[in-house]
């Protein structure tokens, strides 16, 4: 169990490092004028906003519900499900950062990235979470 959680932590923190690299590169490009800012009200700007918002609306709930959906039985199955969960939940972070800078500091895209970061926080792999998610549910316990 500890080895699986250790590997998942590499993926978990790797996503944040990747987002920070994207943030640094986009900030550098923004400050040095290396790209043409996108108008938020243009057709392309609205399309990019819709894509990122719909991506967050679909992948964050799906990622958080993924392990319950498949109920893995082995460590290997759990690793795959949890890795996909981390990637699904956090993929909007770098996309939101890119859109924020590409649209000349459009704050709504930064909020979408922040929502993804909050969901990313709740997907942190721990031994307790792994144990809880791999334990079969008892059908005799009432749920309210």
Beta strands, then each sheet from edge to edge (+ up, - down):
end
